[in-house]
């Protein structure tokens, strides 16, 4: 039987992410470019879900298939992961999942592996649901590396850690920021000014610069900067520009990577921001003329543990970056006027990259919890911490500091 276009696209994503270290979103754009809206949505669910659930799927395949997943041929491994995901986490008909996994292996010209694939899919059909149901709560059941689960448990406690991992295995709300004009039809205003919850993003409205897809957690970071007309604002690590385009005043947006800097310029032009100068530079070694700012935003690179729901492969490649974050924060502090404001934000839930970096900077903390009580950090209320399982948005740590 022929393999459906949606499953073939999902299979290609799995193969390239885990065998070629490709990024899931980039591969998916290419693999799904010829799919209609319905097939594209199905393919994305399968691809992203199977990438997220890789650890649990491999455990099921190892246990029921009786052969280590790591020793399988890559096409067999990808086909079995895709089939196992459908059997364990979707309502796909078992025979469709099994048959198409077999056909994917056959299409890869691995005829010798077809009987094995068929046998493993049969065992998965019979046993995967019970196996998943009996797994204890934790990293294996929710499919996270142990170190991430341990970080969440250390910072939030065991119960909250499990709730957080569960939340980032499911789709979060879809939110856009209103740039100009009227809100999208059917959109609901959220608890942040200008942030609207929508059923889907209107690509035409984005292309015309009327809205910008941006989570509430991300928008909150931009709002906390509080820049005003007439002020000079430094924005480090600015691409792709969502927060940059929220900032009032004259903005210097710094981006190291030339390709991301080009993307930043395009995005700012789309939303009609003419008050931003894009500077291609390392945020740790800024040009001497970038000084005397009233405010700075340091939206630093990080492990991304707060956006694992939006980036399915990130949990398998995430790395904490506290040394880089501290260097960027200190660099910004050197370029702000005495008494000026610095906002430090990172899209992660990891005290080592969050409050520990601020503490190490030695900068004065300007408390935020009373201003934004719904988002106050549970242990350090002078900071803000958005949590996917509590707030329904991406996870962001935000601190406001004084130079």
N, C-alpha and C positions, 0 to 999 in steps of 0.2 A: 504494500500500500504506500502511496506517496506521503511524504512528511509535510505537514502543514507549514505554511510560510512563517507563521508566528513561532512555532516550535523551532524551526530551523534558525530563526534570528536569535532566539534565546540560547540555543545550543552554541551558536557562534560566539555570543558574549561569554558564556562559561569557558569555552575553549581558550579564548584569547586572554581573558582576565587571569586565569590560573596557570596557563601554560606559557604566555608571552608577557605577563605582568602589565597588561594593558589596563586602561581605566574604563570602568563599566559604562559610564555615561557616553564617553566618546565612541566606544565600540558600538553601543546600542544605536546611536544616531545613524551610523553607517549601515548597520545590519537591518535596521527597520525602515530605511528611507522609502521603500516602495510599498509599505503596508498601509492599508486603510486605517481609519481611526480605531475601529473595533479591534482589528488584529494587532495594531500597535500597542493598544492598552493591554491586551492579553500577553503579548510577547514581553512587555516590560514587567508585568507582574511575575511571569515565570523567571525571567532572567535575573531581575533584582532580588526576588525572593530566594532563588537557588544560590545566588552569590552570598547573600546574608546568612543563609542557613547551612553553609558548607560544612561546618564542623559537625553539626548534628546529622546531616545527610551522610557524611563519610562514616560516622559511627554506625549508622543503620546499615550501610552497605558492607562495612567490615564485619559487622556482627551477623547479619543474615546471609551475606554473600560468601562468607568464609574465605575471603581473600583480601589482603590489605589493599585499600584503594590506591595507596601511593605506588603500588607495583603494577597497576593497570596501564594499558596504553592510553594516552591522553584522550582520544576520541571516545573510548569506552568509558573512561572516568567521567567525561562531560555528559555523555548520554545517560549514564546511570544516575548522576546527580540530578539531571533534569527530570528523569522519570520518578525518582524517589521524592523529589519536591512535590510533584503533582499528586502522588499517592498520599503523601503525608500532610500536605497543607492546602490542597485545593479540592474542589468537588469534581475534578476531571474523571471521566469514566476510566476505570482501571485498564480496560483492554486498549483504550486509545493511548494512554501513557506508556504501556508496555510495548505495544506494537511499533509506535513511532520511535521509541528509544532503540529498539532493535534495528529499525530501518536506518536510523542515523549511523549506527555502527556499520551496517552493510554499505551505506553510501560512502563511508570513509575507506572502503575497500579492505575491510578487516573481516572477511567472511569467516575466518577461523574463530573469531571471537563472538560470532552471532549466537551459537548455542549457549555459551556462557552468559551472555547478556540476557538472553531469554530466560534462562534458569534463575538468574539473580532477580530479574524483574518479577518473576512468579513468586519468589520467596518474599520479596518486598511487598507485593500485593497482599499476601497472606498475613504478614507479621509486622509491618512498619507502624501501623496505628497503635497497636498494643505496646510496642517498644517505646514509642514516643510518650505515650500516656504514663508509662512506668518510670520515666526518667525523673530523678530528683530535681527540685528547683535549683537553678544555678546556671553557670556558664555553659555547660554542655547542652542542657535543654534549650536554652535561649540562643545558643550558637555564638558565643563570644570567646576571644582569647582569655585565658585565666587572668592575665595581668589587668585587663580592663575591668573584669568583674571584681577583682580584688580592690582595685582603685575605687570603684563605686561603693563597695561595701565599707571600705575604710572611711570614706568621706560622708556617706549617707546612712550607713547601717544596712544590714542584710535585707530586710524587708523592702526598703526603699530602692535598694540596688536591683532587686529582681523586678520591681515595678518599672523602674527606669529601662532596664534591658527589654522588657516586654513592649513598652511603649515605642521604643525605637526599632522594633521589628514590624510595626504597623504604620500605615500612612498617617502623617500628621495633617493638621489643617492646611489649607491652601490660602495664603494671604498675599494681598498686593498693597502697595503704597500708592495712594492717589497723588499724582504729580500735578495734574491740572484738569479742569473741567469737572464733569459730574461723575459720581461713583458708578461703577459698572452696574448694569441692571441686575437686580436680585442679590446684590452684595450686602453684607451685614457689617456695620461699623463695630469694631472691637473695642477693647479697653484702652487702646492707644490712638491718639489723634491721627487721622489720615490713614489708618490701617484697616483694611476691609477684608473680611473672610468671603471667599468665592468658591463656587463649585468647580470652576476650571479657569485657567488663565486665558484671557482673550489676547491671542498673539497679535492681532491687528492693533489693539489698544497699546500694547507694548511697543510695537514698531513705530507707532505714531507718538510715542512719548507721553501718553496720558496716564499710564500706570506703570509700576515697576514691581515684579515679583520679589518679595522680600519678607522673610519671616518676622513675626512680632519681636522675637528675641533680637534679631539684627536691627530692626527699626528702633528698638529701645536704646541700643547703644548709640545710635545717631542722635536721638533726642536728648540723651543725657549730656552730650557735648554742650548744648545750649548756646551755640554761637549766634551772634547778632550782626546785623548790617553794620559796616564800618570797622569790624574787627578783622584781624589777620589770623588765619587758621592753618595749622600744619596737619596734614593727614598722611601718616606713614602707612606703607603697605596698602595702597588705596584700591587697587583693582579687585573686583570688576567695577566698583563705583557706586554700589547701592547706598552706603553710608555717606560717601563723598557728596553725592547729589542731595543729601539732606542738609548739608552744612551751609549756613548763611555766612556773609562776609567774603573777603578775598581769600581763596583757598589755594594752598600749594599742596598738590597731591603727588606723593612720592611713590614710585613703583620701579623696582629693580629690573624685572624681566621685560625686554622690549616688546614681545608679543602681547603680554598682559597690559603694558602701557598703551599699546595701540587699541586694544579692546576697551580700555578705560576711556580713551579719547572718544571712541565711537559711541560708547554708552552715554557719556556726558553730553555729546552732541544730540543724541536721540531725545534726551529729556530736557534739552534746551538750556543747559547750564553753561553760561559764558563767564562766570566769575572764578573758574578753576584753571590754574596753570599746572599741567602735568610735567613733573620733573623725573627723568630717568636717572635714578641714583640708588645707592645702598643706604638704607635708613640708618645704618651704623656709622656712615662716613658721609655726612651731608655736605653739599657745597657751602662755603662760608657765608654766602649771601642769604642763605635760609636761616634767619635768626630774628629775634625780636617779636615773636608771635604772641598773641593774646591767649590762644588756646591751641591744644594739640589733641589729636585722636591717634592712639596707637592701637590699631586693630591687628594684633600681631599674629604671625603664623603660629600654629599650635597643632596638637594631636588630633583635634577635631572630634573629641569624644561627645560633644553635644549635638553633632549633626550626622551621626551614624545612620539615622533613619533615612536621610536624604542621599547619602553617598554609600551605596551598599557594599563596596569593596574596601572602604576606608578602615574598617575594623581589622582587616588583615594586613594593613600596611602602616597603621598609625604609629607615630613616634612623638613622645613629649619633647618640647623644645624650650625648657626654662632658661637656659643660658642665652639663647638668641633673644627671647622675649625681654629679659632683663637688660640686655645691651640696647635694644630698641627703645625701651622705656627711658633709660638714662640718656640716650641720645636726644630724644624729644625734650626731656627736661632741660637739657643744656641750651635748647633753642627757644625756649619760652621765657617771656619777661618774668622778673621776680614777682611772685604772687599770681602768676598766670595759672590757668586750669589745664590739666592733662587728664584725659579719659583713657583708661587702659581697658580694652575689651578683647576677649578670646572666646571662640566658639567651642569651649571644652568644659568638662566637668571633672576637674582634677586639681586638687589643692596645690600640688607641686607647680602647676603652671598658672594658678590663679592667685590666691591670697599670699602664697609664699613668695611669688615674684614681687608683688607690691610691698610686702614686708621687707624684702631684701633691698628694695630701691631706696629706702630711707625717706621717701617723700611723705609729706603730710596728707592724711586721708581726709577728704571732705565727705561726711556721711550722706548716704543716699536713701537709707531705709525708710525714713519718715516721709521723704518726697514720693517714693514709689513703694508703698508698704506691701502691695500684693506680690512684689518680686524680691523682697528683702532676702538676703542670704540666710539660710536657716541657722547657721552657726556664727556668722559674722555679719550682723545686720547693717553694718556700715557699708557693705557692698550689696550688689544685686546679683542674683543667680536665677536665671530662668531654667525650668526643668521640664522636659518633654512630658513626663508622666503627671506633672502637677498643672502645668500651664498650657499644655497642648501645642507648644511651639519648640523651636530648636533651643538647645542648651547654650546659654551665654553667661559668662562672668563679666561684670562691669564694675570698675572702680573709678571714682573721681578723686583726683589728687591735686595738690597745690605745689607749684614749683618754689 
